[in-house]
């Protein structure tokens, strides 16, 4: 399969077939970064020409690649300490306290060649005209866990290590929201079902309407007696934001030669709160509009009997998939969160985001302090609204 490029990096899926053979995990498959042969040998005795005035070190001089990888690994280890245990209220682990941080293998694999190749291919997609500076702040200042505004992490340690204690989405106001964006990742999937080395996943952020304190709730919704509803002047604005969110997915699929999108109900579950059904109807409208623009891409929605499940149907072909649909030519959607690291509470969070987090390495691929490629403007793709 020949894939198109967002920029100079190739974003491809290099696994074969629609269902993958199970194989054992290999947690020790971590390659030690090699010293760049172009770097000067510190033991060399070759004389160096003396400068008349010693040059001051430039703060902007990049560190060698292997040092950045080591720093990324250390930052991931620090972030692991900041997550706190929590007790999920639903799912198979309900009422049983769990660790909420990403799996240890996602940290240990950071120095590996495979992880670093994936790190180079991560792309952030945002609306053309939105502030890139704000988008970068939103990506950097992520909370480990935020579920219904309950923060299961050590705030003081987060500030000590990384200089902030709450996510940048707090900069939203009832008059102006921070920008929406998506992160496109070629992810490693590792679960009880088996391993997939590379899978195309886009992390989309829907409206947070689960509790009244959410910035989205304050911006878009109002109370009419006992009923929560969209403000008169905000329904169309929310529709436009939601259409842009799904446009990120269609754009990513088109640019990477992916024929299918496996839909997930972004903001239609618990996150949809009292307006979840309205959000679902708006989603149907905007996807219909986008399908008329992106005629070569098929989005598969509302699979039932059975529902589409992660990770099960990444390894066991869903019976309702079109015959030509497989993991190689499909972009999978994760329903992410405006506040948290990708995966949010992981195994202590029985949501789609938590399940993706528990079974993938996306948390540390999608955070600039563990993926320094996200410091480069080339990793950011501005997409027009139409």
C-alpha positions in Angstrom: 0.0 0.0 0.0 1.3 3.4 -0.9 0.6 6.1 1.6 0.7 9.8 1.2 2.6 12.1 3.5 1.6 15.0 5.8 5.2 16.3 5.4 8.6 14.9 4.9 7.9 12.0 7.2 6.1 8.8 6.0 3.2 7.7 8.1 2.5 4.1 7.2 1.1 1.0 8.7 3.5 -1.9 8.2 1.5 -4.8 9.5 -0.3 -7.4 7.3 -3.8 -8.7 7.1 -7.0 -7.7 8.8 -6.5 -9.9 11.8 -3.1 -10.4 13.4 -1.5 -13.5 14.7 -1.1 -13.7 18.4 2.4 -13.7 19.7 4.0 -13.4 23.1 4.8 -10.0 24.5 8.4 -9.1 24.4 8.8 -6.5 27.1 12.6 -6.8 26.9 12.7 -5.8 23.3 14.3 -2.5 23.9 17.2 -1.3 21.8 20.0 0.7 23.4 20.3 4.0 21.5 23.6 4.1 19.6 26.0 7.0 19.7 25.6 9.1 16.6 28.8 8.5 14.6 28.7 12.2 13.5 29.2 13.3 17.1 32.7 14.3 18.2 34.6 11.8 20.2 35.2 13.2 23.6 38.4 11.1 24.0 39.9 12.4 20.8 43.3 14.2 21.2 43.0 16.1 17.9 43.8 19.7 18.6 41.0 22.2 18.0 41.6 25.7 16.7 41.3 28.3 19.5 38.8 31.0 19.1 39.8 34.6 19.9 36.8 34.8 22.2 35.2 31.6 23.5 31.7 31.3 22.2 28.9 31.4 24.7 26.8 28.3 24.7 23.6 28.8 22.7 20.5 27.9 24.6 18.9 26.9 21.3 21.5 24.3 20.4 19.8 21.0 20.3 21.0 18.1 22.5 22.2 15.0 20.8 19.3 12.6 19.9 20.4 10.0 22.4 20.3 12.5 25.2 16.8 13.6 24.3 15.7 10.0 24.4 17.2 9.5 27.8 15.4 12.7 29.0 12.1 11.4 27.5 12.6 8.2 29.4 13.3 10.0 32.7 10.2 12.2 32.2 8.0 9.2 31.6 9.3 7.6 34.8 8.5 10.8 36.7 5.0 11.0 35.3 4.4 7.4 36.3 5.0 8.5 39.9 2.4 11.3 39.6 -0.6 9.1 38.7 -2.6 8.0 41.8 -4.6 4.8 42.4 -8.3 5.1 41.9 -11.4 2.9 42.0 -13.5 2.7 38.8 -17.2 2.7 39.3 -18.0 0.6 36.2 -16.6 -2.2 34.1 -14.9 -5.5 35.0 -12.8 -3.8 37.7 -15.6 -1.8 39.3 -15.2 -1.1 43.0 -11.6 -2.4 43.0 -8.8 0.0 43.5 -6.4 0.1 40.5 -3.2 1.7 39.3 -4.1 4.4 36.9 -0.8 5.0 35.1 0.2 3.5 31.7 1.6 0.0 31.6 5.3 -0.3 32.5 6.1 -1.6 29.0 5.1 1.7 27.5 7.9 3.3 29.5 10.5 0.7 29.0 10.1 0.7 25.3 10.8 4.4 24.8 14.5 4.0 23.9 13.6 1.3 21.4 14.0 1.9 17.7 10.4 1.0 17.0 9.1 3.5 19.5 11.4 6.3 18.3 10.3 5.7 14.7 6.7 6.0 15.8 7.5 9.2 17.7 8.8 10.9 14.6 5.5 10.2 12.8 3.1 11.6 15.4 1.1 14.5 14.0 -1.1 17.1 15.7 -4.0 18.4 13.6 -5.7 21.6 14.4 -8.0 24.2 12.7 -6.3 26.6 10.4 -6.5 30.1 12.0 -6.4 28.8 15.6 -3.4 29.8 17.8 -0.6 27.3 17.4 0.9 28.6 20.7 -2.4 27.6 22.5 -2.4 24.2 20.8 1.1 23.6 21.9 0.3 24.6 25.5 -2.7 22.3 25.5 -0.6 19.4 24.4 2.2 20.0 26.9 0.1 20.8 30.0 -1.8 17.5 30.3 -3.2 16.1 33.5 -2.5 12.4 34.2 -6.1 11.6 35.1 -9.2 13.8 35.0 -12.5 12.0 35.1 -15.6 14.2 35.6 -13.1 16.9 36.9 -11.9 14.5 39.6 -8.1 14.6 39.4 -6.4 11.4 40.5 -2.8 12.6 40.6 -0.3 14.4 42.8 -0.6 18.1 41.9 2.4 19.1 43.9 4.6 16.5 42.2 3.4 17.5 38.8 4.3 21.1 39.5 7.7 20.1 41.0 8.6 18.0 37.9 7.0 19.8 35.1 6.0 23.3 36.2 2.2 23.1 36.2 -0.5 21.5 38.3 -3.6 21.6 36.1 -4.2 21.2 32.4 -4.2 24.2 30.0 -7.9 23.7 29.2 -8.5 25.6 32.4 -7.6 28.7 30.3 -11.1 28.4 28.7 -13.7 30.8 29.9 -17.5 30.9 29.5 -16.9 33.4 26.7 -14.0 31.7 24.9 -12.9 28.1 24.7 -9.3 26.9 24.1 -8.8 25.4 20.6 -9.8 21.8 19.6 -7.2 19.5 18.1 -6.4 15.9 17.4 -3.3 13.7 17.6 -2.6 11.1 15.0 -0.4 8.2 16.1 1.0 5.1 14.6 0.6 3.1 17.8 1.8 -0.2 19.2 -1.0 -2.4 20.6 -0.1 -4.9 23.3 -2.8 -6.8 25.1 -3.8 -10.3 26.2 -5.1 -10.9 22.7 -1.6 -10.3 21.2 0.5 -7.6 19.7 0.1 -5.2 16.7 3.3 -3.3 16.0 1.7 -0.4 14.1 -1.9 0.8 14.1 -3.3 4.1 12.9 -5.2 5.8 15.7 -6.5 9.4 15.8 -7.4 10.8 19.2 -10.4 13.2 18.9 -11.7 15.4 21.7 -15.4 15.8 22.0 -17.5 18.2 24.1 -17.3 17.7 27.9 -20.9 17.9 29.2 -20.7 15.3 32.0 -20.6 17.8 34.8 -21.6 21.5 35.1 -18.1 22.6 36.0 -16.7 21.6 32.6 -15.7 24.6 30.4 -17.7 23.1 27.5 -20.8 22.8 29.6 -20.5 26.4 30.8 -19.9 27.7 27.2 -22.5 25.8 25.2 -25.3 24.8 27.7 -27.9 26.4 29.9 -30.6 25.3 32.3 -34.2 25.7 31.3 -36.0 24.6 34.5 -34.9 21.1 35.1 -33.7 20.6 31.5 -30.2 21.1 30.3 -30.1 22.3 26.7 -27.9 24.2 24.2 -27.9 27.9 24.4 -29.9 29.4 21.5 -26.8 30.9 19.9 -24.5 28.0 20.5 -26.1 25.0 18.7 -24.7 25.9 15.3 -21.3 26.8 16.8 -21.1 23.4 18.5 -22.1 21.7 15.2 -19.2 23.5 13.5 -16.7 22.5 16.1 -17.9 18.9 16.0 -17.7 18.9 12.2 -14.1 20.2 12.4 -13.3 17.5 14.9 -14.4 14.8 12.5 -12.8 16.6 9.6 -9.5 16.0 11.4 -10.1 12.3 11.0 -11.2 12.4 7.4 -8.2 14.6 6.5 -5.8 12.2 8.2 -7.3 9.2 6.5 -7.1 10.9 3.1 -3.6 12.1 3.5 -2.4 8.7 4.6 -4.2 6.6 2.0 -6.6 5.0 4.5 -9.9 4.0 2.9 -11.9 3.4 6.1 -12.5 5.1 9.4 -13.8 3.0 12.4 -16.0 5.4 14.2 -16.3 5.8 18.0 -19.0 7.9 19.6 -16.9 10.8 20.7 -18.7 12.8 23.4 -21.8 10.6 23.0 -21.5 8.5 26.1 -21.0 9.6 29.7 -19.2 12.7 28.4 -22.4 13.8 26.6 -24.2 14.2 29.9 -27.8 15.4 29.5 -27.4 16.3 25.8 -25.8 13.0 24.7 -28.6 12.1 22.3 -28.5 15.6 20.7 -24.7 15.2 20.3 -25.3 11.9 18.5 -27.8 13.5 16.1 -25.5 16.4 15.4 -22.7 13.8 14.7 -24.9 12.1 12.1 -25.5 15.4 10.4 -21.8 16.5 10.2 -20.6 13.0 9.1 -23.1 13.0 6.3 -21.8 16.3 5.2 -18.2 15.2 5.4 -18.9 12.0 3.5 -20.1 14.1 0.5 -16.7 15.9 0.5 -14.5 12.8 1.1 -16.1 10.4 -1.3 -13.3 7.9 -1.3 -13.4 7.3 2.4 -16.0 5.1 4.2 -16.7 5.7 7.9 -18.2 2.7 9.7 -20.5 3.9 12.5 -22.9 2.5 15.0 -22.0 -1.2 14.8 -24.3 -3.3 16.9 -24.7 -6.9 17.9 -21.9 -6.8 18.6 -20.6 -3.3 19.3 -17.1 -2.6 18.1 -14.8 -3.4 21.0 -11.1 -2.5 21.6 -8.9 -4.5 21.7 -11.1 -7.5 20.8 -11.9 -6.4 17.2 -8.4 -5.4 16.5 -7.5 -9.1 16.5 -10.9 -10.6 15.7 -12.4 -9.2 12.5 -15.8 -7.5 13.2 -18.5 -9.4 11.3 -20.1 -6.3 10.0 -17.0 -4.8 8.4 -17.0 -4.4 4.6 -15.0 -7.2 2.9 -12.1 -5.0 1.9 -11.8 -3.3 5.4 -8.8 -4.4 7.5 -6.4 -3.0 10.1 -4.0 -1.9 7.3 -6.4 0.5 5.5 -8.4 1.8 8.5 -8.0 4.8 10.8 -9.3 4.0 14.3 -10.9 6.7 16.5 -10.2 7.1 20.2 -12.6 9.3 22.2 -10.1 11.4 24.1 -10.5 14.2 26.7 -9.6 17.9 26.7 -7.7 17.6 30.0 -5.8 14.3 30.3 -2.9 12.4 28.9 -4.0 9.9 26.2 -5.6 7.0 28.1 -6.7 9.1 31.0 -7.1 6.6 33.9 -6.0 3.5 31.8 -7.0 0.3 33.6 -8.7 2.3 36.3 -10.9 4.0 33.7 -13.5 1.8 31.9 -14.0 4.2 29.0 -12.9 3.9 25.4 -10.0 6.2 26.2 -9.0 4.2 29.2 -9.1 1.0 27.2 -6.9 2.4 24.4 -4.5 3.7 27.1 -4.3 0.3 28.8 -3.5 -1.5 25.6 -1.2 1.0 23.7 1.8 3.2 24.0 0.0 6.4 22.9 0.3 8.3 26.3 4.0 8.9 25.9 4.0 9.2 22.1 1.4 12.0 22.4 3.1 14.2 25.0 6.0 16.6 24.1 7.9 15.9 27.3 8.3 12.3 26.3 8.3 12.9 22.5 10.5 15.8 21.7 9.5 15.6 18.0 6.4 17.5 19.1 8.6 20.5 19.7 8.9 20.9 15.9 6.4 22.9 14.0 6.6 20.3 11.2 4.6 18.0 13.5 1.6 20.3 13.4 -0.9 20.3 10.6 -3.3 23.2 10.1 -6.5 22.1 8.3 -8.9 24.6 6.7 -12.6 24.4 7.9 -13.8 23.8 4.4 
